[in-house]
Amino acid sequence: MITVCIRDSELKEKAGKLAEQLQSEWRFVSEIDSDELYLLLDSEGLSLVKGTLQMYPDLRNLIPRIRKSNLERELLIKASGINRSGAGPGTKELIAVDATAGMGEDALLLAAAGFRVNLYEKDPVIAALLQDSLLRARKSEELSEIVSRMELTVGDSITAMETFQSPPDLIFLDPMFPERTKSASVKKKFQLLHLLEHPCEDEECLLKAARNAQPGRIVIKRPLKGPFLGGIRPSFSMEGKAVRYDCLLRP
Protein backbone atom coordinates (compact mmCIF):
# COMPACT_ATOMS: atom_id res chain seq x y z
CA MET A 1 0.00 0.00 0.00
CA ILE A 2 1.34 3.43 -0.92
CA THR A 3 0.10 6.62 0.71
CA VAL A 4 -1.21 9.59 -1.27
CA CYS A 5 0.10 12.83 0.23
CA ILE A 6 -0.81 16.48 -0.13
CA ARG A 7 0.41 19.80 1.25
CA ASP A 8 -2.68 21.81 0.34
CA SER A 9 -5.96 20.99 2.11
CA GLU A 10 -7.83 22.06 -1.03
CA LEU A 11 -6.69 18.82 -2.65
CA LYS A 12 -8.21 16.59 0.05
CA GLU A 13 -11.15 15.46 -2.07
CA LYS A 14 -8.96 14.60 -5.05
CA ALA A 15 -6.46 12.83 -2.79
CA GLY A 16 -9.27 10.84 -1.20
CA LYS A 17 -10.55 9.64 -4.56
CA LEU A 18 -7.07 8.60 -5.67
CA ALA A 19 -6.40 6.82 -2.38
CA GLU A 20 -9.69 4.94 -2.72
CA GLN A 21 -8.78 3.96 -6.27
CA LEU A 22 -5.45 2.60 -5.02
CA GLN A 23 -7.05 0.99 -1.95
CA SER A 24 -4.82 3.15 0.18
CA GLU A 25 -5.09 6.26 2.35
CA TRP A 26 -4.16 9.91 2.14
CA ARG A 27 -2.18 12.10 4.54
CA PHE A 28 -0.46 15.44 4.70
CA VAL A 29 3.24 15.33 3.79
CA SER A 30 4.13 16.50 7.30
CA GLU A 31 2.77 13.19 8.64
CA ILE A 32 5.05 11.02 6.49
CA ASP A 33 8.30 9.41 7.68
CA SER A 34 11.38 10.75 5.90
CA ASP A 35 12.26 7.36 4.36
CA GLU A 36 8.73 6.44 3.23
CA LEU A 37 7.80 6.00 -0.44
CA TYR A 38 4.66 7.97 -1.27
CA LEU A 39 2.69 9.66 -4.03
CA LEU A 40 2.67 13.45 -3.85
CA LEU A 41 -0.35 15.24 -5.29
CA ASP A 42 0.13 18.97 -5.77
CA SER A 43 -0.78 21.73 -8.20
CA GLU A 44 1.78 20.39 -10.72
CA GLY A 45 0.33 16.90 -10.78
CA LEU A 46 1.29 13.51 -9.35
CA SER A 47 4.83 12.44 -8.49
CA LEU A 48 6.57 9.57 -6.71
CA VAL A 49 8.74 10.57 -3.75
CA LYS A 50 11.14 8.94 -1.34
CA GLY A 51 13.45 11.08 0.76
CA THR A 52 15.25 13.51 -1.55
CA LEU A 53 14.31 11.56 -4.70
CA GLN A 54 11.27 12.72 -6.67
CA MET A 55 10.05 11.40 -10.00
CA TYR A 56 7.57 13.64 -11.81
CA PRO A 57 6.63 11.97 -15.10
CA ASP A 58 5.92 14.52 -17.80
CA LEU A 59 5.41 13.48 -21.42
CA ARG A 60 5.88 17.11 -22.44
CA ASN A 61 9.60 16.52 -22.00
CA LEU A 62 9.49 14.40 -25.17
CA ILE A 63 8.24 17.20 -27.43
CA PRO A 64 11.69 17.76 -29.03
CA ARG A 65 11.93 14.05 -29.85
CA ILE A 66 8.58 13.87 -31.66
CA ARG A 67 9.38 16.63 -34.15
CA LYS A 68 9.41 15.00 -37.58
CA SER A 69 13.14 15.25 -38.29
CA ASN A 70 13.98 13.81 -34.86
CA LEU A 71 11.22 11.20 -34.74
CA GLU A 72 12.39 9.60 -37.98
CA ARG A 73 15.79 9.01 -36.36
CA GLU A 74 14.34 7.26 -33.31
CA LEU A 75 15.51 3.65 -33.31
CA LEU A 76 12.13 2.46 -32.01
CA ILE A 77 10.35 4.03 -34.97
CA LYS A 78 12.79 2.43 -37.38
CA ALA A 79 12.27 -0.92 -35.64
CA SER A 80 8.49 -0.52 -35.82
CA GLY A 81 8.61 -0.67 -39.62
CA ILE A 82 6.02 2.07 -39.95
CA ASN A 83 8.00 3.88 -42.67
CA ARG A 84 7.87 0.73 -44.79
CA SER A 85 4.20 0.01 -44.14
CA GLY A 86 2.78 2.61 -46.48
CA ALA A 87 1.04 4.36 -43.57
CA GLY A 88 -0.26 7.78 -44.40
CA PRO A 89 -3.42 9.76 -45.08
CA GLY A 90 -6.24 7.54 -46.28
CA THR A 91 -4.54 4.28 -45.28
CA LYS A 92 -5.65 1.81 -42.62
CA GLU A 93 -4.99 2.97 -39.09
CA LEU A 94 -2.16 0.97 -37.56
CA ILE A 95 -2.69 -0.52 -34.10
CA ALA A 96 0.15 -0.94 -31.61
CA VAL A 97 0.04 -2.52 -28.18
CA ASP A 98 2.49 -1.36 -25.52
CA ALA A 99 2.27 -4.35 -23.18
CA THR A 100 4.60 -2.87 -20.55
CA ALA A 101 3.64 0.80 -20.60
CA GLY A 102 5.62 2.19 -17.65
CA MET A 103 5.76 5.96 -18.03
CA GLY A 104 4.42 5.84 -21.61
CA GLU A 105 7.41 7.44 -23.30
CA ASP A 106 7.86 4.74 -25.94
CA ALA A 107 4.11 4.65 -26.55
CA LEU A 108 4.14 8.39 -27.17
CA LEU A 109 6.81 7.96 -29.85
CA LEU A 110 4.72 5.26 -31.52
CA ALA A 111 1.59 7.42 -31.38
CA ALA A 112 3.51 10.37 -32.82
CA ALA A 113 4.60 8.14 -35.70
CA GLY A 114 0.96 7.34 -36.52
CA PHE A 115 0.01 4.28 -34.49
CA ARG A 116 -3.08 4.09 -32.31
CA VAL A 117 -1.55 2.70 -29.12
CA ASN A 118 -3.24 0.57 -26.47
CA LEU A 119 -1.15 0.78 -23.30
CA TYR A 120 -1.22 -1.82 -20.52
CA GLU A 121 0.26 -1.28 -17.08
CA LYS A 122 -0.41 -3.77 -14.31
CA ASP A 123 1.04 -1.81 -11.39
CA PRO A 124 -1.75 0.54 -10.19
CA VAL A 125 0.64 3.17 -8.81
CA ILE A 126 2.67 3.37 -12.03
CA ALA A 127 -0.62 3.46 -13.95
CA ALA A 128 -1.83 6.38 -11.79
CA LEU A 129 1.37 8.31 -12.51
CA LEU A 130 1.03 7.59 -16.23
CA GLN A 131 -2.66 8.55 -16.31
CA ASP A 132 -1.88 11.88 -14.65
CA SER A 133 0.89 12.52 -17.17
CA LEU A 134 -1.47 11.70 -20.06
CA LEU A 135 -4.10 14.10 -18.72
CA ARG A 136 -1.54 16.92 -18.58
CA ALA A 137 -0.25 16.06 -22.06
CA ARG A 138 -3.78 16.35 -23.46
CA LYS A 139 -3.72 20.03 -22.49
CA SER A 140 -0.54 20.60 -24.50
CA GLU A 141 -1.01 22.05 -27.98
CA GLU A 142 1.91 19.97 -29.29
CA LEU A 143 0.70 16.70 -27.74
CA SER A 144 -3.09 16.77 -27.56
CA GLU A 145 -3.71 15.19 -30.97
CA ILE A 146 -1.01 12.55 -30.44
CA VAL A 147 -2.20 11.60 -26.95
CA SER A 148 -5.74 11.21 -28.29
CA ARG A 149 -4.41 8.04 -29.98
CA MET A 150 -3.23 6.57 -26.66
CA GLU A 151 -5.55 4.55 -24.42
CA LEU A 152 -4.41 3.21 -21.04
CA THR A 153 -5.73 0.03 -19.45
CA VAL A 154 -4.78 -0.82 -15.88
CA GLY A 155 -4.23 -4.55 -15.87
CA ASP A 156 -2.08 -7.50 -16.90
CA SER A 157 -1.25 -7.41 -20.62
CA ILE A 158 -0.57 -11.15 -20.66
CA THR A 159 -4.22 -11.84 -19.91
CA ALA A 160 -5.35 -9.11 -22.31
CA MET A 161 -3.27 -10.39 -25.23
CA GLU A 162 -4.93 -13.78 -24.90
CA THR A 163 -8.33 -12.22 -25.65
CA PHE A 164 -7.56 -9.96 -28.62
CA GLN A 165 -10.28 -10.29 -31.28
CA SER A 166 -7.91 -9.34 -34.11
CA PRO A 167 -4.11 -9.21 -34.30
CA PRO A 168 -2.50 -5.78 -33.83
CA ASP A 169 0.08 -4.50 -36.27
CA LEU A 170 2.71 -4.21 -33.54
CA ILE A 171 3.28 -5.37 -29.98
CA PHE A 172 5.99 -3.55 -28.05
CA LEU A 173 7.63 -5.16 -25.02
CA ASP A 174 9.96 -3.42 -22.60
CA PRO A 175 10.47 -5.68 -19.57
CA MET A 176 12.15 -3.48 -17.01
CA PHE A 177 15.87 -4.03 -16.59
CA PRO A 178 18.17 -2.19 -14.19
CA GLU A 179 21.06 0.19 -14.90
CA ARG A 180 20.48 0.49 -18.64
CA THR A 181 22.15 3.89 -18.79
CA LYS A 182 24.55 6.03 -16.81
CA SER A 183 22.24 9.05 -16.97
CA ALA A 184 21.63 10.33 -13.43
CA SER A 185 18.05 11.33 -14.21
CA VAL A 186 17.16 7.92 -15.59
CA LYS A 187 18.87 6.21 -12.67
CA LYS A 188 16.68 8.22 -10.31
CA LYS A 189 13.56 7.18 -12.20
CA PHE A 190 14.43 3.51 -12.06
CA GLN A 191 15.52 3.63 -8.44
CA LEU A 192 12.00 4.67 -7.51
CA LEU A 193 10.18 2.47 -10.05
CA HIS A 194 12.07 -0.60 -8.88
CA LEU A 195 10.63 -0.03 -5.42
CA LEU A 196 7.19 -0.58 -6.96
CA GLU A 197 7.76 -3.07 -9.76
CA HIS A 198 10.68 -5.44 -10.16
CA PRO A 199 12.16 -6.38 -13.52
CA CYS A 200 9.96 -8.82 -15.41
CA GLU A 201 10.03 -12.29 -13.88
CA ASP A 202 7.65 -13.93 -16.38
CA GLU A 203 9.47 -13.09 -19.60
CA GLU A 204 8.60 -16.37 -21.29
CA CYS A 205 4.87 -15.95 -20.55
CA LEU A 206 4.97 -12.34 -21.75
CA LEU A 207 6.61 -13.24 -25.04
CA LYS A 208 4.41 -16.31 -25.51
CA ALA A 209 1.26 -14.21 -25.08
CA ALA A 210 2.57 -11.63 -27.54
CA ARG A 211 3.38 -14.28 -30.15
CA ASN A 212 0.01 -15.99 -29.68
CA ALA A 213 -1.69 -12.66 -30.43
CA GLN A 214 -0.12 -12.96 -33.92
CA PRO A 215 0.83 -9.31 -34.48
CA GLY A 216 2.54 -8.26 -37.66
CA ARG A 217 5.64 -7.50 -35.63
CA ILE A 218 6.92 -7.75 -32.05
CA VAL A 219 9.53 -5.19 -30.99
CA ILE A 220 11.42 -5.89 -27.77
CA LYS A 221 13.59 -3.34 -25.97
CA ARG A 222 16.65 -4.92 -24.39
CA PRO A 223 19.96 -3.93 -22.79
CA LEU A 224 22.56 -3.59 -25.53
CA LYS A 225 24.43 -6.73 -24.45
CA GLY A 226 21.47 -8.44 -22.78
CA PRO A 227 20.11 -11.89 -23.66
CA PHE A 228 17.20 -12.41 -26.02
CA LEU A 229 13.84 -12.25 -24.27
CA GLY A 230 12.73 -15.77 -23.38
CA GLY A 231 15.75 -17.11 -25.25
CA ILE A 232 14.00 -16.54 -28.60
CA ARG A 233 16.25 -15.33 -31.41
CA PRO A 234 14.66 -12.37 -33.26
CA SER A 235 14.24 -11.97 -37.00
CA PHE A 236 16.69 -9.05 -36.75
CA SER A 237 17.94 -6.47 -34.25
CA MET A 238 18.70 -2.75 -34.29
CA GLU A 239 21.37 -1.51 -31.92
CA GLY A 240 21.77 1.92 -30.35
CA LYS A 241 24.37 3.22 -27.91
CA ALA A 242 22.66 1.86 -24.79
CA VAL A 243 19.75 -0.33 -25.92
CA ARG A 244 18.85 -2.86 -28.59
CA TYR A 245 15.54 -3.48 -30.32
CA ASP A 246 14.89 -7.12 -31.20
CA CYS A 247 12.22 -7.57 -33.89
CA LEU A 248 10.18 -10.72 -34.46
CA LEU A 249 8.21 -10.76 -37.71
CA ARG A 250 5.09 -12.82 -38.25
CA PRO A 251 5.86 -15.73 -40.61
C-alpha positions in Angstrom: 0.0 0.0 0.0 1.3 3.4 -0.9 0.1 6.6 0.7 -1.2 9.6 -1.3 0.1 12.8 0.2 -0.8 16.5 -0.1 0.4 19.8 1.2 -2.7 21.8 0.3 -6.0 21.0 2.1 -7.8 22.1 -1.0 -6.7 18.8 -2.6 -8.2 16.6 0.1 -11.1 15.5 -2.1 -9.0 14.6 -5.1 -6.5 12.8 -2.8 -9.3 10.8 -1.2 -10.6 9.6 -4.6 -7.1 8.6 -5.7 -6.4 6.8 -2.4 -9.7 4.9 -2.7 -8.8 4.0 -6.3 -5.4 2.6 -5.0 -7.1 1.0 -1.9 -4.8 3.1 0.2 -5.1 6.3 2.4 -4.2 9.9 2.1 -2.2 12.1 4.5 -0.5 15.4 4.7 3.2 15.3 3.8 4.1 16.5 7.3 2.8 13.2 8.6 5.1 11.0 6.5 8.3 9.4 7.7 11.4 10.7 5.9 12.3 7.4 4.4 8.7 6.4 3.2 7.8 6.0 -0.4 4.7 8.0 -1.3 2.7 9.7 -4.0 2.7 13.4 -3.9 -0.3 15.2 -5.3 0.1 19.0 -5.8 -0.8 21.7 -8.2 1.8 20.4 -10.7 0.3 16.9 -10.8 1.3 13.5 -9.3 4.8 12.4 -8.5 6.6 9.6 -6.7 8.7 10.6 -3.8 11.1 8.9 -1.3 13.4 11.1 0.8 15.3 13.5 -1.5 14.3 11.6 -4.7 11.3 12.7 -6.7 10.1 11.4 -10.0 7.6 13.6 -11.8 6.6 12.0 -15.1 5.9 14.5 -17.8 5.4 13.5 -21.4 5.9 17.1 -22.4 9.6 16.5 -22.0 9.5 14.4 -25.2 8.2 17.2 -27.4 11.7 17.8 -29.0 11.9 14.0 -29.8 8.6 13.9 -31.7 9.4 16.6 -34.1 9.4 15.0 -37.6 13.1 15.2 -38.3 14.0 13.8 -34.9 11.2 11.2 -34.7 12.4 9.6 -38.0 15.8 9.0 -36.4 14.3 7.3 -33.3 15.5 3.7 -33.3 12.1 2.5 -32.0 10.3 4.0 -35.0 12.8 2.4 -37.4 12.3 -0.9 -35.6 8.5 -0.5 -35.8 8.6 -0.7 -39.6 6.0 2.1 -40.0 8.0 3.9 -42.7 7.9 0.7 -44.8 4.2 0.0 -44.1 2.8 2.6 -46.5 1.0 4.4 -43.6 -0.3 7.8 -44.4 -3.4 9.8 -45.1 -6.2 7.5 -46.3 -4.5 4.3 -45.3 -5.7 1.8 -42.6 -5.0 3.0 -39.1 -2.2 1.0 -37.6 -2.7 -0.5 -34.1 0.1 -0.9 -31.6 0.0 -2.5 -28.2 2.5 -1.4 -25.5 2.3 -4.3 -23.2 4.6 -2.9 -20.6 3.6 0.8 -20.6 5.6 2.2 -17.7 5.8 6.0 -18.0 4.4 5.8 -21.6 7.4 7.4 -23.3 7.9 4.7 -25.9 4.1 4.6 -26.6 4.1 8.4 -27.2 6.8 8.0 -29.8 4.7 5.3 -31.5 1.6 7.4 -31.4 3.5 10.4 -32.8 4.6 8.1 -35.7 1.0 7.3 -36.5 0.0 4.3 -34.5 -3.1 4.1 -32.3 -1.5 2.7 -29.1 -3.2 0.6 -26.5 -1.2 0.8 -23.3 -1.2 -1.8 -20.5 0.3 -1.3 -17.1 -0.4 -3.8 -14.3 1.0 -1.8 -11.4 -1.7 0.5 -10.2 0.6 3.2 -8.8 2.7 3.4 -12.0 -0.6 3.5 -13.9 -1.8 6.4 -11.8 1.4 8.3 -12.5 1.0 7.6 -16.2 -2.7 8.5 -16.3 -1.9 11.9 -14.6 0.9 12.5 -17.2 -1.5 11.7 -20.1 -4.1 14.1 -18.7 -1.5 16.9 -18.6 -0.3 16.1 -22.1 -3.8 16.3 -23.5 -3.7 20.0 -22.5 -0.5 20.6 -24.5 -1.0 22.0 -28.0 1.9 20.0 -29.3 0.7 16.7 -27.7 -3.1 16.8 -27.6 -3.7 15.2 -31.0 -1.0 12.6 -30.4 -2.2 11.6 -27.0 -5.7 11.2 -28.3 -4.4 8.0 -30.0 -3.2 6.6 -26.7 -5.5 4.5 -24.4 -4.4 3.2 -21.0 -5.7 0.0 -19.4 -4.8 -0.8 -15.9 -4.2 -4.6 -15.9 -2.1 -7.5 -16.9 -1.3 -7.4 -20.6 -0.6 -11.2 -20.7 -4.2 -11.8 -19.9 -5.3 -9.1 -22.3 -3.3 -10.4 -25.2 -4.9 -13.8 -24.9 -8.3 -12.2 -25.6 -7.6 -10.0 -28.6 -10.3 -10.3 -31.3 -7.9 -9.3 -34.1 -4.1 -9.2 -34.3 -2.5 -5.8 -33.8 0.1 -4.5 -36.3 2.7 -4.2 -33.5 3.3 -5.4 -30.0 6.0 -3.5 -28.1 7.6 -5.2 -25.0 10.0 -3.4 -22.6 10.5 -5.7 -19.6 12.2 -3.5 -17.0 15.9 -4.0 -16.6 18.2 -2.2 -14.2 21.1 0.2 -14.9 20.5 0.5 -18.6 22.1 3.9 -18.8 24.5 6.0 -16.8 22.2 9.1 -17.0 21.6 10.3 -13.4 18.0 11.3 -14.2 17.2 7.9 -15.6 18.9 6.2 -12.7 16.7 8.2 -10.3 13.6 7.2 -12.2 14.4 3.5 -12.1 15.5 3.6 -8.4 12.0 4.7 -7.5 10.2 2.5 -10.0 12.1 -0.6 -8.9 10.6 0.0 -5.4 7.2 -0.6 -7.0 7.8 -3.1 -9.8 10.7 -5.4 -10.2 12.2 -6.4 -13.5 10.0 -8.8 -15.4 10.0 -12.3 -13.9 7.7 -13.9 -16.4 9.5 -13.1 -19.6 8.6 -16.4 -21.3 4.9 -15.9 -20.5 5.0 -12.3 -21.7 6.6 -13.2 -25.0 4.4 -16.3 -25.5 1.3 -14.2 -25.1 2.6 -11.6 -27.5 3.4 -14.3 -30.1 0.0 -16.0 -29.7 -1.7 -12.7 -30.4 -0.1 -13.0 -33.9 0.8 -9.3 -34.5 2.5 -8.3 -37.7 5.6 -7.5 -35.6 6.9 -7.7 -32.0 9.5 -5.2 -31.0 11.4 -5.9 -27.8 13.6 -3.3 -26.0 16.6 -4.9 -24.4 20.0 -3.9 -22.8 22.6 -3.6 -25.5 24.4 -6.7 -24.4 21.5 -8.4 -22.8 20.1 -11.9 -23.7 17.2 -12.4 -26.0 13.8 -12.3 -24.3 12.7 -15.8 -23.4 15.7 -17.1 -25.2 14.0 -16.5 -28.6 16.3 -15.3 -31.4 14.7 -12.4 -33.3 14.2 -12.0 -37.0 16.7 -9.0 -36.7 17.9 -6.5 -34.2 18.7 -2.8 -34.3 21.4 -1.5 -31.9 21.8 1.9 -30.3 24.4 3.2 -27.9 22.7 1.9 -24.8 19.7 -0.3 -25.9 18.9 -2.9 -28.6 15.5 -3.5 -30.3 14.9 -7.1 -31.2 12.2 -7.6 -33.9 10.2 -10.7 -34.5 8.2 -10.8 -37.7 5.1 -12.8 -38.2 5.9 -15.7 -40.6 
